[in-house]
Amino acid sequence: MALDASKPLQQAQIPAGTVLFEAGTDASLLTILHKGEVVALNRLYRQGKRRLYRLGPNSVLGFGALNPS
């Protein structure tokens, strides 16, 4: 189920490996993670991916959605 930024208070189970945000794009959703984890990765030229950080349950991501440009 895709989340719709125009509808408040949605709940969804997101499959593992799903990309929630891409670098350089504006966040359109403020997301509260109830269970599981989110890993932020940085793709490096010729070096694959590097893990920047990991967020666990009760974490919030997408703060950029609160201040849209």
Secondary structure, 3 states (H helix, E strand, C coil): CCCCCCCCCCCCCCCCCCCCCCCCCCCCCCEEECCCCEEEEEEECCCEEEEEEEECCCEEECHHHHCCC
